[in-house]
């Protein structure tokens, strides 16, 4: 029962962040929450990857859809192919990497994403005034975003939602709400199964009660976060994303130094 309650609390935190910011359910926010409970780095990443297999983002997607956000099918196909390939490579690389290296890689990854978000903020008014509501994206660019998201997912167990949202919004200039919608719909495709299996084989998992709790919390938290996301404008969402990534980077730096 204690494990179930801890899992629900972790899932609620991760689900709320997922629905609010469009990051993969069970991604970086779950790793962050599980680490706060004292779990080892590999185990936290394994829990995160397994929790992303069920379609926990359905409620959040429904909220975004009602507000007019759409997810082009061609984008999803190309992103998913890149994600699958990158996820397997990242997971096998993580299996032969120490926890300390994973922690510092996590810190570097978050700092890079933070810088990209900040730089995008500086040019936001110019870019969004010129960008169409749904920009035309070529498959090589989408493939690179999917591949990098998959690599980050498999290597750091974070789902790749952060990389997807930042890659689409900060680099490819996709509107913030639409980028978050694409990330959430992509999470419905069980692209983390191969990398989750690698972690499972290595013994980096958790009791079923904890996993069940995390999944329940993710479903509820996603709906709450998405409701809030559709009530705030893109500037507020952008600020929240920068704050979230920065907070994770500071905590992971603390973990890596301790």
Secondary structure as GFF3:
##gff-version 3
##sequence-region A 1 258
A	DSSP	alpha_helix	2	21	.	.	.	ID=ss1
A	DSSP	alpha_helix	28	36	.	.	.	ID=ss2
A	DSSP	alpha_helix	41	51	.	.	.	ID=ss3
A	DSSP	alpha_helix	58	66	.	.	.	ID=ss4
A	DSSP	alpha_helix	73	95	.	.	.	ID=ss5
A	DSSP	alpha_helix	99	122	.	.	.	ID=ss6
A	DSSP	alpha_helix	124	130	.	.	.	ID=ss7
A	DSSP	alpha_helix	139	156	.	.	.	ID=ss8
A	DSSP	alpha_helix	161	166	.	.	.	ID=ss9
A	DSSP	pi_helix	167	171	.	.	.	ID=ss10
A	DSSP	alpha_helix	176	186	.	.	.	ID=ss11
A	DSSP	alpha_helix	193	201	.	.	.	ID=ss12
A	DSSP	alpha_helix	208	229	.	.	.	ID=ss13
A	DSSP	alpha_helix	234	257	.	.	.	ID=ss14
###
